[in-house]
Amino acid sequence: TTFWNSAEKKGYSGTAIFTKERPLQVAPHLGIIEHDKEGRVLTAEYQDFFLVNVYTPNSKRELERLPYRQVWDKDFLAYLKRLEKQKPVICCGDLNVAHNEIDLANPKANVRNHGFTIEERNGFSAFVDAGFVDTFREFEKGGGHYSWWSPMSGARSRNVGWRIDYFLLSQSLRPRLKKAYIRPEILGSDHCPVGIELK
C-alpha cells in the first residue's frame, strides 16, 4: 500500500510511505497551515508505534529560510512529543542537517552553510535532548558515513558527503533496535537509502 503527501506547489516537495502492513490510520499534516502546504510530513499509526516520514525544510544557500526552519524544528519536535504521549515514535527522513562535525566530510569549510549552521545543529540536538535516539550513532561512532553528496564535482565517488538522513526513535523502542544502516552503494539519487531493523 502506498500513501503520499505532496506540496501544493507542483514538483516542490513531498513525502511517501510504501508499506506491506496496512496502518490503522494515516495523517498528512502537522495541523499548522504554514507547514502543511509543503507536504513535509506523513504519519502512519500502527499497533505499537507511529511512523513519521519527514522532509525538513532547507534553510537555503543564503540562509533566507533559516528563521522559518527554526520555527519548523520547534513545531515538529512538539508534534513528535504529542504523538509520543500516545505510543512510541519512529521518525525518518531528510532532516537537512549534519548534526556533528563527524557527520560531514568538510566541517570547517561549512560552519555557516545551510545544513551545518549552529542554529540547525541546535535544532537537532533538541530532538536528542528530548529523548529521541539517533539510531545510526548507536552502532557506528566513526566518520566517513554519509547519506547525501552534492551532484557537482564527483563528490560521491570521492565520498565527500553529509549525513542528513536519519532514523530517530523513542527511548522506549531502543531495546528493540537490532541494526541501523546507510546504503551508499545504492544509486539513483543524490541521497542514498538509510534504514533500521527492529526485533
Phi and psi restraints in degrees (value plus and minus 20) as a CYANA .aco file:
   2 THR   PHI    -143.2  -103.2
   2 THR   PSI     118.1   158.1
   3 PHE   PHI    -148.1  -108.1
   3 PHE   PSI     121.7   161.7
   4 TRP   PHI    -149.2  -109.2
   4 TRP   PSI     132.7   172.7
   5 ASN   PHI    -162.5  -122.5
   5 ASN   PSI      88.5   128.5
   6 SER   PHI    -126.7   -86.7
   6 SER   PSI     133.7   173.7
   7 ALA   PHI     -87.8   -47.8
   7 ALA   PSI     134.5   174.5
   8 GLU   PHI     -81.6   -41.6
   8 GLU   PSI     -58.6   -18.6
   9 LYS   PHI     -98.2   -58.2
   9 LYS   PSI      99.2   139.2
  10 LYS   PHI     -80.8   -40.8
  10 LYS   PSI     115.1   155.1
  11 GLY   PHI      53.5    93.5
  11 GLY   PSI      -9.2    30.8
  12 TYR   PHI    -109.8   -69.8
  12 TYR   PSI     -78.9   -38.9
  13 SER   PHI    -179.1  -139.1
  13 SER   PSI     146.1   186.1
  14 GLY   PHI     153.7   193.7
  14 GLY   PSI     151.1   191.1
  15 THR   PHI    -157.0  -117.0
  15 THR   PSI     138.2   178.2
  16 ALA   PHI    -169.7  -129.7
  16 ALA   PSI     134.6   174.6
  17 ILE   PHI    -150.1  -110.1
  17 ILE   PSI     106.0   146.0
  18 PHE   PHI    -129.2   -89.2
  18 PHE   PSI     100.7   140.7
  19 THR   PHI    -158.6  -118.6
  19 THR   PSI     119.4   159.4
  20 LYS   PHI    -101.8   -61.8
  20 LYS   PSI     -49.2    -9.2
  21 GLU   PHI    -123.0   -83.0
  21 GLU   PSI     100.8   140.8
  22 ARG   PHI     -87.5   -47.5
  22 ARG   PSI     107.5   147.5
  23 PRO   PHI     -91.9   -51.9
  23 PRO   PSI     142.5   182.5
  24 LEU   PHI     -86.1   -46.1
  24 LEU   PSI     -61.5   -21.5
  25 GLN   PHI    -180.4  -140.4
  25 GLN   PSI     141.5   181.5
  26 VAL   PHI    -150.7  -110.7
  26 VAL   PSI     114.7   154.7
  27 ALA   PHI    -144.3  -104.3
  27 ALA   PSI     102.7   142.7
  28 PRO   PHI    -117.9   -77.9
  28 PRO   PSI      18.7    58.7
  29 HIS   PHI    -183.1  -143.1
  29 HIS   PSI     141.1   181.1
  30 LEU   PHI    -111.9   -71.9
  30 LEU   PSI     -40.4    -0.4
  31 GLY   PHI      71.4   111.4
  31 GLY   PSI      -3.4    36.6
  32 ILE   PHI    -145.7  -105.7
  32 ILE   PSI      94.6   134.6
  33 ILE   PHI     -74.7   -34.7
  33 ILE   PSI     -64.8   -24.8
  34 GLU   PHI     -83.7   -43.7
  34 GLU   PSI     -46.1    -6.1
  35 HIS   PHI    -107.5   -67.5
  35 HIS   PSI     -57.3   -17.3
  36 ASP   PHI     -93.3   -53.3
  36 ASP   PSI     -37.9     2.1
  37 LYS   PHI     -95.7   -55.7
  37 LYS   PSI     -28.1    11.9
  38 GLU   PHI    -122.4   -82.4
  38 GLU   PSI     -15.4    24.6
  39 GLY   PHI      44.1    84.1
  39 GLY   PSI      12.3    52.3
  40 ARG   PHI    -110.1   -70.1
  40 ARG   PSI     -27.6    12.4
  41 VAL   PHI    -155.3  -115.3
  41 VAL   PSI     119.1   159.1
  42 LEU   PHI    -161.7  -121.7
  42 LEU   PSI      99.8   139.8
  43 THR   PHI    -135.5   -95.5
  43 THR   PSI     107.5   147.5
  44 ALA   PHI    -133.8   -93.8
  44 ALA   PSI     109.0   149.0
  45 GLU   PHI    -116.1   -76.1
  45 GLU   PSI     105.5   145.5
  46 TYR   PHI    -132.9   -92.9
  46 TYR   PSI     156.2   196.2
  47 GLN   PHI     -75.8   -35.8
  47 GLN   PSI     -64.4   -24.4
  48 ASP   PHI    -125.0   -85.0
  48 ASP   PSI     -30.0    10.0
  49 PHE   PHI    -183.0  -143.0
  49 PHE   PSI     146.3   186.3
  50 PHE   PHI    -119.9   -79.9
  50 PHE   PSI     117.2   157.2
  51 LEU   PHI    -127.2   -87.2
  51 LEU   PSI     100.2   140.2
  52 VAL   PHI    -135.3   -95.3
  52 VAL   PSI      95.4   135.4
  53 ASN   PHI    -114.4   -74.4
  53 ASN   PSI     115.3   155.3
  54 VAL   PHI    -158.6  -118.6
  54 VAL   PSI     125.5   165.5
  55 TYR   PHI    -146.8  -106.8
  55 TYR   PSI      75.3   115.3
  56 THR   PHI     -88.4   -48.4
  56 THR   PSI     118.3   158.3
  57 PRO   PHI     -78.8   -38.8
  57 PRO   PSI     118.2   158.2
  58 ASN   PHI     -99.6   -59.6
  58 ASN   PSI     116.5   156.5
  59 SER   PHI     -93.9   -53.9
  59 SER   PSI     -30.2     9.8
  60 LYS   PHI      55.7    95.7
  60 LYS   PSI     137.1   177.1
  61 ARG   PHI     -76.5   -36.5
  61 ARG   PSI     -62.8   -22.8
  62 GLU   PHI    -111.1   -71.1
  62 GLU   PSI      -9.4    30.6
  63 LEU   PHI      42.9    82.9
  63 LEU   PSI       3.9    43.9
  64 GLU   PHI     -87.5   -47.5
  64 GLU   PSI     -40.4    -0.4
  65 ARG   PHI    -122.8   -82.8
  65 ARG   PSI      -9.4    30.6
  66 LEU   PHI     -81.9   -41.9
  66 LEU   PSI     -63.9   -23.9
  67 PRO   PHI     -78.9   -38.9
  67 PRO   PSI     -61.9   -21.9
  68 TYR   PHI     -84.1   -44.1
  68 TYR   PSI     -61.0   -21.0
  69 ARG   PHI     -79.5   -39.5
  69 ARG   PSI     -59.8   -19.8
  70 GLN   PHI     -85.4   -45.4
  70 GLN   PSI     -57.7   -17.7
  71 VAL   PHI     -85.3   -45.3
  71 VAL   PSI     -65.3   -25.3
  72 TRP   PHI     -76.0   -36.0
  72 TRP   PSI     -71.3   -31.3
  73 ASP   PHI     -75.4   -35.4
  73 ASP   PSI     -63.8   -23.8
  74 LYS   PHI     -85.1   -45.1
  74 LYS   PSI     -66.7   -26.7
  75 ASP   PHI     -88.3   -48.3
  75 ASP   PSI     -57.7   -17.7
  76 PHE   PHI     -89.0   -49.0
  76 PHE   PSI     -60.5   -20.5
  77 LEU   PHI     -82.2   -42.2
  77 LEU   PSI     -62.3   -22.3
  78 ALA   PHI     -80.7   -40.7
  78 ALA   PSI     -58.5   -18.5
  79 TYR   PHI     -82.5   -42.5
  79 TYR   PSI     -67.4   -27.4
  80 LEU   PHI     -81.4   -41.4
  80 LEU   PSI     -59.7   -19.7
  81 LYS   PHI     -86.8   -46.8
  81 LYS   PSI     -55.1   -15.1
  82 ARG   PHI     -84.4   -44.4
  82 ARG   PSI     -64.8   -24.8
  83 LEU   PHI     -81.2   -41.2
  83 LEU   PSI     -61.7   -21.7
  84 GLU   PHI     -83.5   -43.5
  84 GLU   PSI     -42.5    -2.5
  85 LYS   PHI     -86.9   -46.9
  85 LYS   PSI     -42.2    -2.2
  86 GLN   PHI    -113.3   -73.3
  86 GLN   PSI     -65.0   -25.0
  87 LYS   PHI    -185.5  -145.5
  87 LYS   PSI     146.5   186.5
  88 PRO   PHI     -80.4   -40.4
  88 PRO   PSI     138.1   178.1
  89 VAL   PHI    -142.6  -102.6
  89 VAL   PSI     115.9   155.9
  90 ILE   PHI    -134.7   -94.7
  90 ILE   PSI     103.7   143.7
  91 CYS   PHI    -140.6  -100.6
  91 CYS   PSI     110.0   150.0
  92 CYS   PHI    -160.9  -120.9
  92 CYS   PSI     134.0   174.0
  93 GLY   PHI     126.3   166.3
  93 GLY   PSI    -189.1  -149.1
  94 ASP   PHI    -105.1   -65.1
  94 ASP   PSI      84.9   124.9
  95 LEU   PHI    -111.4   -71.4
  95 LEU   PSI     -19.7    20.3
  96 ASN   PHI      33.1    73.1
  96 ASN   PSI      19.4    59.4
  97 VAL   PHI    -175.1  -135.1
  97 VAL   PSI     116.6   156.6
  98 ALA   PHI    -112.3   -72.3
  98 ALA   PSI      96.1   136.1
  99 HIS   PHI     -86.8   -46.8
  99 HIS   PSI     -69.2   -29.2
 100 ASN   PHI    -146.4  -106.4
 100 ASN   PSI     149.0   189.0
 101 GLU   PHI     -76.4   -36.4
 101 GLU   PSI     -52.2   -12.2
 102 ILE   PHI     -87.4   -47.4
 102 ILE   PSI     -34.9     5.1
 103 ASP   PHI    -111.5   -71.5
 103 ASP   PSI     -13.2    26.8
 104 LEU   PHI    -169.3  -129.3
 104 LEU   PSI     136.2   176.2
 105 ALA   PHI     -91.8   -51.8
 105 ALA   PSI     -54.9   -14.9
 106 ASN   PHI    -145.8  -105.8
 106 ASN   PSI      50.4    90.4
 107 PRO   PHI     -81.9   -41.9
 107 PRO   PSI     -63.1   -23.1
 108 LYS   PHI     -81.1   -41.1
 108 LYS   PSI     -60.1   -20.1
 109 ALA   PHI     -94.2   -54.2
 109 ALA   PSI     -32.9     7.1
 110 ASN   PHI    -135.9   -95.9
 110 ASN   PSI      -6.9    33.1
 111 VAL   PHI     -73.5   -33.5
 111 VAL   PSI     -59.6   -19.6
 112 ARG   PHI    -126.4   -86.4
 112 ARG   PSI      -5.7    34.3
 113 ASN   PHI    -109.7   -69.7
 113 ASN   PSI     131.3   171.3
 114 HIS   PHI     -78.0   -38.0
 114 HIS   PSI     117.3   157.3
 115 GLY   PHI      76.7   116.7
 115 GLY   PSI     -32.9     7.1
 116 PHE   PHI    -164.3  -124.3
 116 PHE   PSI       4.1    44.1
 117 THR   PHI     -94.1   -54.1
 117 THR   PSI     137.2   177.2
 118 ILE   PHI     -82.7   -42.7
 118 ILE   PSI     -53.4   -13.4
 119 GLU   PHI     -83.9   -43.9
 119 GLU   PSI     -65.5   -25.5
 120 GLU   PHI     -87.8   -47.8
 120 GLU   PSI     -60.4   -20.4
 121 ARG   PHI     -85.5   -45.5
 121 ARG   PSI     -60.2   -20.2
 122 ASN   PHI     -83.9   -43.9
 122 ASN   PSI     -56.3   -16.3
 123 GLY   PHI     -79.2   -39.2
 123 GLY   PSI     -62.9   -22.9
 124 PHE   PHI     -88.6   -48.6
 124 PHE   PSI     -61.2   -21.2
 125 SER   PHI     -76.3   -36.3
 125 SER   PSI     -53.1   -13.1
 126 ALA   PHI     -82.6   -42.6
 126 ALA   PSI     -54.5   -14.5
 127 PHE   PHI     -85.8   -45.8
 127 PHE   PSI     -64.8   -24.8
 128 VAL   PHI     -84.5   -44.5
 128 VAL   PSI     -63.5   -23.5
 129 ASP   PHI     -83.5   -43.5
 129 ASP   PSI     -47.5    -7.5
 130 ALA   PHI    -100.8   -60.8
 130 ALA   PSI     -21.3    18.7
 131 GLY   PHI      85.6   125.6
 131 GLY   PSI     -19.2    20.8
 132 PHE   PHI     -99.8   -59.8
 132 PHE   PSI     114.4   154.4
 133 VAL   PHI    -112.7   -72.7
 133 VAL   PSI     106.2   146.2
 134 ASP   PHI     -97.6   -57.6
 134 ASP   PSI      77.2   117.2
 135 THR   PHI     -80.4   -40.4
 135 THR   PSI     -59.9   -19.9
 136 PHE   PHI     -81.7   -41.7
 136 PHE   PSI     -59.6   -19.6
 137 ARG   PHI     -94.0   -54.0
 137 ARG   PSI     -28.5    11.5
 138 GLU   PHI     -90.5   -50.5
 138 GLU   PSI     -44.5    -4.5
 139 PHE   PHI    -134.1   -94.1
 139 PHE   PSI     -45.9    -5.9
 140 GLU   PHI    -151.4  -111.4
 140 GLU   PSI      93.9   133.9
 141 LYS   PHI    -118.4   -78.4
 141 LYS   PSI     -29.7    10.3
 142 GLY   PHI    -107.6   -67.6
 142 GLY   PSI     153.1   193.1
 143 GLY   PHI    -111.7   -71.7
 143 GLY   PSI    -196.9  -156.9
 144 GLY   PHI      63.3   103.3
 144 GLY   PSI      -9.6    30.4
 145 HIS   PHI    -131.3   -91.3
 145 HIS   PSI      90.7   130.7
 146 TYR   PHI    -148.9  -108.9
 146 TYR   PSI     138.1   178.1
 147 SER   PHI    -140.7  -100.7
 147 SER   PSI     -26.0    14.0
 148 TRP   PHI    -163.4  -123.4
 148 TRP   PSI     120.0   160.0
 149 TRP   PHI    -154.3  -114.3
 149 TRP   PSI     116.5   156.5
 150 SER   PHI     -78.1   -38.1
 150 SER   PSI     117.1   157.1
 151 PRO   PHI     -91.0   -51.0
 151 PRO   PSI     -27.4    12.6
 152 MET   PHI    -103.2   -63.2
 152 MET   PSI     132.5   172.5
 153 SER   PHI      32.6    72.6
 153 SER   PSI      13.9    53.9
 154 GLY   PHI      40.0    80.0
 154 GLY   PSI      12.9    52.9
 155 ALA   PHI     -79.7   -39.7
 155 ALA   PSI     -56.5   -16.5
 156 ARG   PHI     -89.0   -49.0
 156 ARG   PSI     -63.2   -23.2
 157 SER   PHI     -84.6   -44.6
 157 SER   PSI     -45.0    -5.0
 158 ARG   PHI    -116.5   -76.5
 158 ARG   PSI     -19.8    20.2
 159 ASN   PHI      35.1    75.1
 159 ASN   PSI      22.4    62.4
 160 VAL   PHI    -115.2   -75.2
 160 VAL   PSI      65.7   105.7
 161 GLY   PHI    -150.1  -110.1
 161 GLY   PSI    -191.6  -151.6
 162 TRP   PHI    -154.5  -114.5
 162 TRP   PSI     124.6   164.6
 163 ARG   PHI    -119.8   -79.8
 163 ARG   PSI      79.4   119.4
 164 ILE   PHI    -142.9  -102.9
 164 ILE   PSI     -20.4    19.6
 165 ASP   PHI    -129.7   -89.7
 165 ASP   PSI     111.9   151.9
 166 TYR   PHI    -157.2  -117.2
 166 TYR   PSI     137.7   177.7
 167 PHE   PHI    -136.1   -96.1
 167 PHE   PSI      98.9   138.9
 168 LEU   PHI    -129.2   -89.2
 168 LEU   PSI     127.4   167.4
 169 LEU   PHI    -166.6  -126.6
 169 LEU   PSI     139.2   179.2
 170 SER   PHI     -82.2   -42.2
 170 SER   PSI     125.8   165.8
 171 GLN   PHI     -71.3   -31.3
 171 GLN   PSI     -57.6   -17.6
 172 SER   PHI     -85.8   -45.8
 172 SER   PSI     -38.2     1.8
 173 LEU   PHI    -111.7   -71.7
 173 LEU   PSI     -28.3    11.7
 174 ARG   PHI     -74.5   -34.5
 174 ARG   PSI     -61.7   -21.7
 175 PRO   PHI     -82.8   -42.8
 175 PRO   PSI     -40.6    -0.6
 176 ARG   PHI    -110.4   -70.4
 176 ARG   PSI     -25.9    14.1
 177 LEU   PHI     -95.9   -55.9
 177 LEU   PSI      94.2   134.2
 178 LYS   PHI    -113.9   -73.9
 178 LYS   PSI     -62.1   -22.1
 179 LYS   PHI    -178.7  -138.7
 179 LYS   PSI     137.2   177.2
 180 ALA   PHI    -157.6  -117.6
 180 ALA   PSI     118.9   158.9
 181 TYR   PHI    -167.8  -127.8
 181 TYR   PSI     141.3   181.3
 182 ILE   PHI    -143.2  -103.2
 182 ILE   PSI     119.0   159.0
 183 ARG   PHI    -137.6   -97.6
 183 ARG   PSI      53.6    93.6
 184 PRO   PHI     -86.7   -46.7
 184 PRO   PSI     -37.4     2.6
 185 GLU   PHI     -96.3   -56.3
 185 GLU   PSI     -32.7     7.3
 186 ILE   PHI    -108.0   -68.0
 186 ILE   PSI      96.4   136.4
 187 LEU   PHI    -118.0   -78.0
 187 LEU   PSI     156.0   196.0
 188 GLY   PHI     104.7   144.7
 188 GLY   PSI     -26.0    14.0
 189 SER   PHI    -178.2  -138.2
 189 SER   PSI     146.5   186.5
 190 ASP   PHI     -96.4   -56.4
 190 ASP   PSI     -32.0     8.0
 191 HIS   PHI    -120.3   -80.3
 191 HIS   PSI     143.6   183.6
 192 CYS   PHI    -144.8  -104.8
 192 CYS   PSI     143.3   183.3
 193 PRO   PHI     -86.4   -46.4
 193 PRO   PSI     126.7   166.7
 194 VAL   PHI    -146.2  -106.2
 194 VAL   PSI     135.3   175.3
 195 GLY   PHI    -181.2  -141.2
 195 GLY   PSI     152.1   192.1
 196 ILE   PHI    -158.7  -118.7
 196 ILE   PSI     141.7   181.7
 197 GLU   PHI    -146.1  -106.1
 197 GLU   PSI     114.2   154.2
 198 LEU   PHI    -131.1   -91.1
 198 LEU   PSI     129.1   169.1
